[in-house]
């Protein structure tokens, strides 16, 4: 055994050259599998950005050099060897233009479906009655105020005199309502386009971000564009983007946080390769001491950004807490496996001591500070709901806590009790298990017309907005989730694990409240991860770059038929997503299940 070579890596005579994302003879289970060994063929006819085919020459060089650096252990911990083992690569320069252009094109398609006729219908619909009026109140005073009875009729006419001076009790944090207020500030509070502008904007940006995330995860411009296209044309996402509710913002900030952590994953591995190589291979000798726990990786700026994004997610709805918890754990597991792959002996302890604590500090306090900052309007006011509760209820036990924080805590405790005890009946409530098949989509708006009214040219017409997804995307997505569970169990593929983590954070918490009144449109929070599941399965169907041409052609035909069918179905269902006036009989053709009515 070479001098200074750490014994936990085994005999150098038996160690094989590592695959792109594996480590030779490293002990322990694999929380995160090799992405090179079991990677679907995620590429088009030409090599995709970062795909093993696109970096095959680099991979072959690493393998050719394998026997040499195994015989000379110091070479196992050079920056080049560590970078190869950790799976760090860049897109070829010839494909970098498409890396940005393909997601942008899908976002343009989605933007057109979201912004065209955004002001229709020209009135408050469904829960806009709460959030749009709250947003107007924010623009006036920085907190929610009550409205007089029948305020909607006046509000729809652009008359806002029914806003009262008394504080209103609300149970959702401010961020989503401030986002809605931004559009109203830009275009005026009397503009229905302005009411919905922010929802349409973040819905469109989410398409772009999701496509970039898919490209990075699957190393394929083609599959990145596929993810963007599916998200762009899905009806559930379109309806949420055309309506000023809060859940579209929950989805956006959760997706943003996930994307930031994905960037942090690569950044952390680059830092690990650079710092470990400088420690472990100094003077051409392997320093075993440096390989016990590994180095500290410094301030992780992308992780801090994720903390801000997830704080905004929580500041929209408290359901964002689950994304913070799940994504934080996921990020630590990624770091843990990176240290294992790199050859750190005590990779669990090294991760906890040098990554885990720092990850907690980078995300949880940052998210908490961001959340508190979102309540600035409440803090600055004197008349907001419960603002003076602490003054009116002095405490000898908690008197050292500032009155503003005590008051906010009391406000939150009453809101929590409201959420956990919410069990009122509603015609469109939907158990979370039914979301897989869209068992009870929510009707946001419906208006019936007679011949000659509202552009109706037949006896009876209907204009509707139903939060119904594209059936092929949603039913296919449910199957794709099941496939990914199998993939993760069989291969421990890190991408399958990450997708399932995002899905679980958005779905599983609702299973613990079976008696609570919940709705299908909450599922928008995990829809991007369902899309990623579909795309990963489609990548498997496409086959690998090295597969026989007939295999690739068959895969391309199947994927092409799936995408064409999805687009055709979206064209068919679009009228009931965008409140278009259509014959009532044609509307009935869209109600495939009785529970969709």
C-alpha positions as CSV (number, residue, x, y, z in Angstrom):
1,X,0.0,0.0,0.0
2,X,1.3,3.4,-0.9
3,X,2.7,5.6,1.8
4,X,0.1,7.7,3.5
5,X,-2.8,6.1,1.6
6,X,-5.8,5.9,4.0
7,X,-6.5,2.3,5.0
8,X,-10.3,2.7,4.8
9,X,-10.1,2.9,1.0
10,X,-8.9,-0.7,0.8
11,X,-6.0,-2.3,-1.0
12,X,-4.7,-0.4,-4.0
13,X,-4.2,-3.6,-5.8
14,X,-7.9,-4.4,-5.8
15,X,-9.4,-0.9,-6.2
16,X,-11.0,-0.4,-9.6
17,X,-11.1,3.0,-11.4
18,X,-14.2,4.8,-10.3
19,X,-17.2,5.6,-12.5
20,X,-18.0,9.3,-12.9
21,X,-20.0,9.5,-9.7
22,X,-18.8,6.5,-7.6
23,X,-16.0,6.0,-5.1
24,X,-13.8,2.8,-4.9
25,X,-14.2,0.8,-1.7
26,X,-15.6,3.6,0.4
27,X,-17.5,2.1,3.3
28,X,-21.1,2.5,4.3
29,X,-24.4,2.7,2.6
30,X,-25.2,5.1,-0.2
31,X,-27.6,7.8,0.7
32,X,-27.2,9.2,-2.8
33,X,-26.4,6.9,-5.8
34,X,-24.0,7.3,-8.6
35,X,-25.5,9.5,-11.3
36,X,-23.2,8.1,-13.9
37,X,-23.8,4.4,-13.4
38,X,-27.6,4.3,-13.6
39,X,-28.3,7.4,-15.6
40,X,-31.0,7.4,-18.3
41,X,-30.1,8.5,-21.7
42,X,-31.1,12.1,-21.3
43,X,-30.2,13.6,-24.7
44,X,-31.4,14.3,-28.1
45,X,-29.8,13.1,-31.3
46,X,-26.8,15.2,-30.3
47,X,-25.1,15.0,-26.9
48,X,-26.8,17.1,-24.3
49,X,-25.2,19.6,-22.0
50,X,-23.2,17.8,-19.4
51,X,-24.5,14.4,-20.4
52,X,-21.9,11.6,-20.1
53,X,-21.9,11.5,-23.9
54,X,-20.9,15.2,-24.1
55,X,-18.1,14.6,-21.6
56,X,-17.2,11.1,-22.8
57,X,-13.6,12.1,-23.7
58,X,-13.0,13.4,-20.2
59,X,-14.5,10.3,-18.7
60,X,-12.4,8.0,-20.9
61,X,-9.3,9.9,-19.9
62,X,-10.2,9.4,-16.2
63,X,-10.7,5.7,-16.8
64,X,-7.4,5.4,-18.8
65,X,-5.6,7.1,-16.0
66,X,-7.4,4.9,-13.4
67,X,-4.8,2.2,-13.1
68,X,-2.0,4.8,-12.8
69,X,-3.6,6.8,-10.0
70,X,-4.7,3.7,-8.2
71,X,-1.1,2.5,-8.2
72,X,0.0,6.0,-7.1
73,X,-2.6,6.9,-4.4
74,X,-1.7,10.6,-4.4
75,X,-3.3,10.8,-7.8
76,X,-6.7,9.6,-6.5
77,X,-7.1,12.9,-4.7
78,X,-6.0,15.4,-7.3
79,X,-8.6,18.0,-8.3
80,X,-9.1,16.3,-11.7
81,X,-9.8,12.9,-10.1
82,X,-12.1,14.3,-7.4
83,X,-14.0,16.4,-9.9
84,X,-14.6,13.3,-12.1
85,X,-15.7,11.2,-9.2
86,X,-18.1,13.9,-7.9
87,X,-19.7,14.2,-11.3
88,X,-18.9,17.9,-11.9
89,X,-19.0,18.9,-15.5
90,X,-19.9,21.9,-17.7
91,X,-22.0,22.1,-20.9
92,X,-20.1,22.2,-24.1
93,X,-19.8,25.7,-25.4
94,X,-21.7,24.8,-28.6
95,X,-24.8,24.0,-26.5
96,X,-24.7,26.8,-24.0
97,X,-26.9,29.0,-26.1
98,X,-29.7,26.4,-26.1
99,X,-29.3,26.0,-22.4
100,X,-30.9,29.4,-22.0
101,X,-32.9,29.7,-25.3
102,X,-34.9,26.4,-24.9
103,X,-36.3,27.3,-21.5
104,X,-37.0,30.8,-22.7
105,X,-39.0,29.5,-25.6
106,X,-41.2,27.3,-23.4
107,X,-41.7,30.3,-21.1
108,X,-42.9,32.4,-24.0
109,X,-45.4,29.7,-24.9
110,X,-46.6,29.5,-21.3
111,X,-46.6,33.3,-21.0
112,X,-49.0,33.6,-23.9
113,X,-51.4,31.1,-22.4
114,X,-51.3,33.0,-19.1
115,X,-51.3,36.7,-20.1
116,X,-53.7,36.7,-23.1
117,X,-57.2,37.8,-21.8
118,X,-55.8,37.8,-18.3
119,X,-58.4,40.4,-17.3
120,X,-61.3,38.0,-18.0
121,X,-63.6,37.6,-16.3
122,X,-63.6,41.3,-15.2
123,X,-64.6,40.6,-11.6
124,X,-63.4,39.0,-8.5
125,X,-63.7,35.2,-8.7
126,X,-63.5,32.5,-6.0
127,X,-61.0,33.4,-3.2
128,X,-59.8,36.5,-5.0
129,X,-62.5,38.1,-2.9
130,X,-60.1,37.7,0.0
131,X,-56.6,38.1,-1.4
132,X,-57.2,40.9,-3.9
133,X,-59.0,43.1,-1.4
134,X,-56.4,42.3,1.2
135,X,-53.7,43.4,-1.3
136,X,-55.5,46.7,-1.8
137,X,-55.6,47.2,1.9
138,X,-51.9,46.6,2.1
139,X,-51.3,49.4,-0.4
140,X,-53.4,51.7,1.8
141,X,-52.2,50.8,5.3
142,X,-49.7,47.9,5.2
143,X,-52.1,45.5,6.9
144,X,-55.5,43.9,6.3
145,X,-58.6,45.9,7.1
146,X,-62.3,44.9,7.1
147,X,-64.6,45.6,4.2
148,X,-68.3,46.6,4.4
149,X,-71.0,44.2,3.2
150,X,-71.4,43.8,-0.5
151,X,-68.0,45.3,-1.0
152,X,-67.3,43.0,-4.0
153,X,-69.9,44.8,-6.2
154,X,-68.3,48.1,-5.6
155,X,-64.8,46.8,-5.9
156,X,-65.5,45.3,-9.3
157,X,-66.6,48.8,-10.4
158,X,-63.4,50.3,-9.2
159,X,-65.0,51.9,-6.1
160,X,-63.0,51.3,-2.9
161,X,-65.0,53.4,-0.4
162,X,-66.2,50.2,1.4
163,X,-62.8,49.7,3.0
164,X,-63.2,50.2,6.7
165,X,-60.7,51.4,9.4
166,X,-60.9,48.3,11.6
167,X,-58.3,45.6,11.4
168,X,-59.3,42.3,9.8
169,X,-58.4,38.9,11.2
170,X,-56.7,36.8,8.5
171,X,-54.9,33.4,8.8
172,X,-52.3,33.6,6.0
173,X,-48.9,35.5,6.1
174,X,-48.4,38.6,4.0
175,X,-46.0,37.6,1.2
176,X,-48.5,36.3,-1.4
177,X,-50.8,39.3,-0.8
178,X,-47.8,41.7,-1.2
179,X,-47.1,40.0,-4.5
180,X,-50.6,40.6,-5.7
181,X,-50.4,44.2,-4.4
182,X,-47.3,44.7,-6.7
183,X,-49.4,44.1,-9.8
184,X,-52.2,46.4,-8.5
185,X,-49.5,49.1,-7.8
186,X,-48.2,48.8,-11.4
187,X,-51.5,48.8,-13.3
188,X,-54.0,50.3,-10.8
189,X,-56.3,48.7,-8.3
190,X,-59.2,48.9,-10.7
191,X,-57.5,46.8,-13.3
192,X,-58.4,43.1,-13.3
193,X,-55.2,42.5,-15.4
194,X,-53.3,44.2,-12.5
195,X,-55.0,42.0,-9.9
196,X,-53.7,38.9,-11.7
197,X,-50.4,40.2,-13.1
198,X,-48.1,38.9,-10.4
199,X,-49.7,35.4,-10.5
200,X,-49.2,35.2,-14.3
201,X,-45.7,36.6,-14.0
202,X,-44.4,34.0,-11.4
203,X,-46.4,31.3,-13.2
204,X,-44.4,32.1,-16.4
205,X,-41.1,32.5,-14.6
206,X,-41.7,29.1,-13.0
207,X,-41.7,27.5,-16.4
208,X,-38.3,29.0,-17.2
209,X,-36.9,27.9,-13.8
210,X,-38.3,24.4,-14.1
211,X,-36.8,23.9,-17.5
212,X,-33.4,25.1,-16.2
213,X,-33.7,22.7,-13.2
214,X,-34.6,19.8,-15.5
215,X,-31.6,20.6,-17.8
216,X,-29.3,20.6,-14.8
217,X,-30.6,17.4,-13.3
218,X,-30.8,15.4,-16.5
219,X,-28.0,17.0,-18.4
220,X,-30.2,17.4,-21.5
221,X,-31.5,20.5,-23.3
222,X,-34.2,18.3,-24.9
223,X,-35.6,17.1,-21.5
224,X,-35.3,20.6,-20.0
225,X,-37.4,21.9,-22.8
226,X,-39.8,19.0,-22.3
227,X,-40.3,19.9,-18.7
228,X,-40.9,23.5,-19.6
229,X,-43.4,22.6,-22.3
230,X,-45.4,20.3,-20.1
231,X,-45.6,22.9,-17.4
232,X,-46.5,25.6,-19.9
233,X,-49.5,23.8,-21.3
234,X,-50.9,22.2,-18.2
235,X,-54.3,23.5,-17.2
236,X,-53.9,23.4,-13.5
237,X,-50.8,25.6,-13.7
238,X,-52.5,27.9,-16.2
239,X,-55.6,28.4,-14.0
240,X,-53.4,29.1,-11.0
241,X,-51.4,31.6,-13.0
242,X,-54.5,33.4,-14.2
243,X,-56.1,33.7,-10.7
244,X,-54.9,35.7,-7.7
245,X,-54.7,33.0,-5.1
246,X,-51.7,32.3,-2.9
247,X,-50.8,28.8,-3.9
248,X,-49.0,29.8,-7.1
249,X,-46.6,31.8,-5.0
250,X,-46.0,28.9,-2.6
251,X,-45.1,26.8,-5.7
252,X,-42.8,29.5,-7.1
253,X,-40.8,30.1,-4.0
254,X,-40.5,26.4,-3.2
255,X,-39.2,25.8,-6.8
256,X,-36.8,28.7,-6.4
257,X,-35.5,27.2,-3.2
258,X,-35.0,23.8,-4.8
259,X,-33.2,25.3,-7.7
260,X,-30.9,27.2,-5.4
261,X,-30.0,24.0,-3.5
262,X,-29.4,22.3,-6.8
263,X,-26.8,25.0,-7.6
264,X,-25.4,24.6,-4.1
265,X,-25.0,20.9,-4.7
266,X,-22.6,21.5,-7.6
267,X,-20.9,24.4,-5.9
268,X,-20.3,22.4,-2.8
269,X,-18.8,19.6,-4.7
270,X,-16.5,21.9,-6.6
271,X,-15.3,23.4,-3.3
272,X,-14.9,19.9,-1.8
273,X,-12.7,18.9,-4.8
274,X,-10.6,22.0,-4.7
275,X,-10.1,22.1,-0.9
276,X,-9.6,18.3,-0.4
277,X,-7.1,18.1,-3.3
278,X,-5.1,20.9,-1.8
279,X,-5.1,19.2,1.6
280,X,-4.9,15.6,0.6
281,X,-2.3,15.8,-2.2
282,X,0.1,18.4,-0.8
283,X,3.7,17.7,-1.8
284,X,2.4,14.7,-3.9
285,X,1.6,12.7,-0.8
286,X,-1.8,11.7,0.6
287,X,-2.3,13.1,4.0
288,X,-4.5,10.6,5.8
289,X,-5.4,13.1,8.5
290,X,-7.0,15.4,5.9
291,X,-9.3,12.5,4.9
292,X,-10.7,11.8,8.3
293,X,-13.5,14.4,8.2
294,X,-12.8,16.5,5.2
295,X,-12.6,20.3,4.9
296,X,-15.0,23.0,5.8
297,X,-16.4,24.4,2.6
298,X,-17.0,28.0,3.6
299,X,-20.1,30.2,3.2
300,X,-22.5,28.6,0.9
301,X,-24.2,31.5,-0.9
302,X,-26.7,29.4,-2.8
303,X,-27.8,27.8,0.4
304,X,-28.4,31.2,1.9
305,X,-30.4,32.1,-1.2
306,X,-32.5,29.0,-0.7
307,X,-33.1,30.1,2.9
308,X,-34.5,33.4,1.7
309,X,-36.7,31.7,-1.0
310,X,-38.1,29.2,1.5
311,X,-38.7,32.0,4.0
312,X,-40.8,33.7,1.4
313,X,-42.6,30.4,0.7
314,X,-43.5,30.1,4.4
315,X,-44.4,33.8,4.4
316,X,-47.0,33.0,1.8
317,X,-48.5,29.9,3.5
318,X,-47.3,27.9,6.4
319,X,-47.3,24.8,4.3
320,X,-43.9,26.1,3.1
321,X,-42.4,24.9,6.4
322,X,-42.5,21.4,5.0
323,X,-40.4,22.4,2.0
324,X,-37.9,24.0,4.3
325,X,-37.6,20.8,6.5
326,X,-37.5,18.4,3.6
327,X,-35.1,20.4,1.4
328,X,-32.8,21.1,4.3
329,X,-32.4,17.4,5.0
330,X,-32.0,16.6,1.3
331,X,-29.2,19.2,1.0
332,X,-27.3,17.6,4.0
333,X,-27.7,14.1,2.5
334,X,-26.2,15.4,-0.7
335,X,-23.2,16.8,1.2
336,X,-22.9,13.5,3.1
337,X,-22.7,11.5,0.0
338,X,-20.3,13.9,-1.7
339,X,-17.9,13.3,1.2
340,X,-18.4,9.6,0.9
341,X,-17.7,9.6,-2.8
342,X,-14.6,11.8,-2.3
343,X,-13.1,9.2,0.1
344,X,-13.6,10.8,3.5
345,X,-13.4,8.2,6.2
346,X,-15.8,9.6,8.7
347,X,-18.1,11.1,6.1
348,X,-21.2,11.1,8.3
349,X,-19.5,12.9,11.2
350,X,-17.7,15.2,8.8
351,X,-21.0,16.2,7.2
352,X,-22.7,16.8,10.5
353,X,-19.8,18.8,11.9
354,X,-18.7,20.7,8.9
355,X,-21.8,20.9,6.7
356,X,-24.9,20.0,8.7
357,X,-24.6,22.7,11.4
358,X,-23.7,25.3,8.8
359,X,-26.6,24.2,6.6
360,X,-29.0,24.7,9.5
361,X,-27.6,28.2,10.2
362,X,-27.7,29.1,6.6
363,X,-31.3,28.1,6.0
364,X,-33.4,28.1,9.2
365,X,-32.4,31.4,10.8
366,X,-32.3,33.0,7.3
367,X,-35.8,31.7,6.5
368,X,-37.0,32.9,9.9
369,X,-35.6,36.3,9.4
370,X,-37.1,36.5,6.0
371,X,-40.4,35.4,7.3
372,X,-40.4,38.1,10.1
373,X,-39.4,40.7,7.6
374,X,-42.5,39.9,5.6
375,X,-44.5,41.2,8.5
376,X,-42.9,44.6,8.4
377,X,-46.3,46.3,7.6
378,X,-47.8,44.7,10.7
379,X,-44.9,45.7,12.9
380,X,-44.9,49.3,11.7
381,X,-48.7,49.7,12.3
382,X,-50.4,50.6,15.5
383,X,-53.9,49.2,14.6
384,X,-53.2,45.9,12.9
385,X,-55.0,42.9,14.3
386,X,-53.6,41.8,17.6
387,X,-50.8,44.4,17.3
388,X,-51.3,45.5,20.9
389,X,-52.2,42.2,22.4
390,X,-49.1,42.0,24.6
391,X,-49.7,45.5,26.0
392,X,-53.2,44.5,26.9
393,X,-52.0,41.1,28.4
394,X,-48.8,41.7,30.3
395,X,-46.8,38.6,31.4
396,X,-44.4,38.1,34.2
397,X,-43.0,34.9,32.6
398,X,-42.5,36.3,29.1
399,X,-42.2,40.0,29.9
400,X,-38.6,40.1,28.6
401,X,-39.8,39.3,25.1
402,X,-40.6,42.5,23.1
403,X,-44.3,43.2,23.0
404,X,-44.4,43.1,19.3
405,X,-43.0,39.6,19.1
406,X,-45.3,38.4,21.9
407,X,-48.3,39.9,20.1
408,X,-47.2,38.2,16.8
409,X,-46.8,34.9,18.6
410,X,-50.3,35.1,20.0
411,X,-51.7,36.0,16.6
412,X,-49.9,32.9,15.2
413,X,-51.2,30.6,17.9
414,X,-54.8,31.6,17.1
415,X,-54.2,31.2,13.4
416,X,-52.7,27.7,14.0
417,X,-55.8,26.7,16.0
418,X,-58.0,27.9,13.1
419,X,-56.1,25.9,10.5
420,X,-56.0,22.7,12.5
421,X,-59.7,23.0,13.4
422,X,-61.0,23.9,9.9
423,X,-63.5,21.3,9.0
424,X,-66.4,23.1,7.3
425,X,-68.3,21.5,4.4
426,X,-67.6,22.7,0.9
427,X,-69.0,21.3,-2.4
428,X,-65.5,21.3,-3.9
429,X,-63.4,20.0,-1.1
430,X,-61.1,17.2,-2.2
431,X,-59.3,14.6,-0.1
432,X,-55.6,14.6,-0.9
433,X,-55.6,11.0,-2.2
434,X,-58.1,12.1,-4.9
435,X,-55.5,14.5,-6.2
436,X,-53.7,11.7,-8.1
437,X,-56.7,11.3,-10.4
438,X,-58.0,14.8,-10.2
439,X,-61.1,13.4,-8.4
440,X,-62.6,16.8,-7.5
441,X,-61.1,19.8,-9.3
442,X,-62.3,23.2,-8.0
443,X,-64.7,25.3,-10.0
444,X,-63.4,28.9,-9.7
445,X,-66.0,30.5,-12.0
446,X,-69.0,29.7,-14.1
447,X,-71.4,31.9,-16.0
448,X,-74.2,30.8,-18.3
449,X,-75.4,32.9,-21.4
450,X,-78.3,32.9,-23.7
451,X,-78.1,33.4,-27.4
452,X,-77.0,37.0,-28.1
453,X,-75.4,37.5,-24.7
454,X,-71.7,37.7,-24.1
455,X,-70.8,36.6,-27.6
456,X,-73.0,33.5,-27.4
457,X,-74.2,32.4,-30.9
458,X,-76.2,29.3,-29.9
459,X,-79.1,28.6,-27.6
460,X,-77.0,28.2,-24.5
461,X,-73.3,29.0,-23.7
462,X,-71.1,28.6,-20.7
463,X,-67.9,30.4,-19.6
464,X,-66.0,28.5,-16.9
465,X,-62.7,28.4,-15.0
466,X,-62.0,25.0,-13.6
467,X,-58.7,24.0,-11.9
468,X,-58.5,20.9,-13.9
469,X,-55.2,19.7,-15.1
470,X,-54.3,18.1,-18.4
471,X,-55.5,14.5,-17.9
472,X,-52.5,13.0,-19.7
473,X,-50.1,15.0,-17.7
474,X,-51.7,14.4,-14.3
475,X,-52.6,10.8,-14.7
476,X,-49.3,10.1,-16.4
477,X,-47.6,12.1,-13.6
478,X,-49.2,9.9,-10.9
479,X,-47.8,6.8,-12.7
480,X,-44.4,8.5,-13.1
481,X,-44.2,9.1,-9.3
482,X,-44.8,5.3,-8.7
483,X,-42.1,4.5,-11.3
484,X,-39.6,6.9,-9.5
485,X,-40.3,5.2,-6.2
486,X,-39.2,2.0,-7.8
487,X,-36.2,3.6,-9.4
488,X,-35.1,5.1,-6.1
489,X,-35.5,1.8,-4.2
490,X,-33.6,-0.1,-6.9
491,X,-30.9,2.3,-7.8
492,X,-30.8,5.0,-5.2
493,X,-30.7,7.5,-8.1
494,X,-30.2,11.0,-6.5
495,X,-32.5,12.6,-9.0
496,X,-35.4,10.3,-8.2
497,X,-34.8,11.0,-4.5
498,X,-34.8,14.7,-5.0
499,X,-38.0,14.7,-7.1
500,X,-39.7,12.5,-4.6
501,X,-38.6,14.8,-1.8
502,X,-40.2,17.8,-3.5
503,X,-43.4,15.8,-4.2
504,X,-43.6,14.6,-0.6
505,X,-43.1,18.0,0.9
506,X,-46.1,19.3,-1.1
507,X,-48.3,16.3,-0.8
508,X,-47.7,14.2,2.3
509,X,-48.5,16.8,5.0
510,X,-52.1,17.0,3.7
511,X,-52.6,13.3,4.5
512,X,-52.4,14.1,8.2
513,X,-55.5,16.3,8.0
514,X,-58.2,14.0,6.5
515,X,-61.0,15.9,8.2
516,X,-59.8,19.3,7.2
517,X,-61.4,21.2,4.3
518,X,-58.7,21.1,1.6
519,X,-58.9,21.6,-2.2
520,X,-57.3,20.2,-5.3
521,X,-55.7,23.5,-6.2
522,X,-53.3,23.1,-3.3
523,X,-51.5,20.5,-5.4
524,X,-49.9,23.2,-7.5
525,X,-47.2,23.3,-4.8
526,X,-45.8,19.9,-5.9
527,X,-46.8,20.0,-9.6
528,X,-43.3,21.0,-10.8
529,X,-41.9,17.8,-9.2
530,X,-44.6,15.7,-10.8
531,X,-43.5,17.2,-14.1
532,X,-39.9,16.3,-13.4
533,X,-41.0,12.7,-12.6
534,X,-42.7,12.5,-16.0
535,X,-39.6,13.9,-17.7
536,X,-37.2,11.5,-16.0
537,X,-39.4,8.6,-17.1
538,X,-39.5,10.0,-20.7
539,X,-35.7,10.1,-20.5
540,X,-35.7,6.4,-19.7
541,X,-38.0,5.8,-22.6
542,X,-35.7,7.7,-25.0
543,X,-32.8,5.4,-24.1
544,X,-29.1,6.0,-23.8
545,X,-26.9,7.7,-26.4
546,X,-25.1,4.5,-26.9
547,X,-28.2,2.4,-27.5
548,X,-28.9,0.9,-31.0
549,X,-30.5,3.4,-33.4
550,X,-33.8,1.4,-33.5
551,X,-34.0,1.6,-29.8
552,X,-33.5,5.4,-29.8
553,X,-36.0,5.8,-32.7
554,X,-38.7,3.8,-30.9
555,X,-38.2,5.9,-27.7
556,X,-38.3,9.1,-29.7
557,X,-41.6,8.1,-31.3
558,X,-43.2,7.3,-28.0
559,X,-42.0,10.5,-26.4
560,X,-43.1,12.5,-29.4
561,X,-46.6,11.0,-29.3
562,X,-46.9,11.7,-25.6
563,X,-45.9,15.4,-26.1
564,X,-48.2,15.8,-29.1
565,X,-51.1,14.3,-27.3
566,X,-50.5,16.5,-24.2
567,X,-50.5,19.6,-26.4
568,X,-53.6,18.5,-28.2
569,X,-55.4,17.8,-25.0
570,X,-54.4,21.3,-23.7
571,X,-55.8,22.9,-26.8
572,X,-59.1,21.0,-26.2
573,X,-59.4,22.0,-22.5
574,X,-58.1,25.5,-22.7
575,X,-61.5,27.2,-23.1
576,X,-62.6,25.9,-19.6
577,X,-59.3,27.2,-18.1
578,X,-59.6,30.7,-19.5
579,X,-63.3,31.5,-19.2
580,X,-63.9,31.4,-23.0
581,X,-67.6,31.5,-23.9
582,X,-68.4,28.2,-25.5
583,X,-71.6,26.2,-26.3
584,X,-72.8,24.5,-23.2
585,X,-72.9,21.2,-25.0
586,X,-69.2,21.6,-25.9
587,X,-68.5,22.4,-22.2
588,X,-70.1,19.1,-21.2
589,X,-67.7,17.3,-23.5
590,X,-64.9,18.3,-21.1
591,X,-66.6,16.9,-18.1
592,X,-65.2,13.3,-18.4
593,X,-66.0,12.4,-14.8
594,X,-69.2,13.4,-13.0
595,X,-67.1,14.8,-10.1
596,X,-65.6,17.3,-12.5
597,X,-68.9,19.2,-12.8
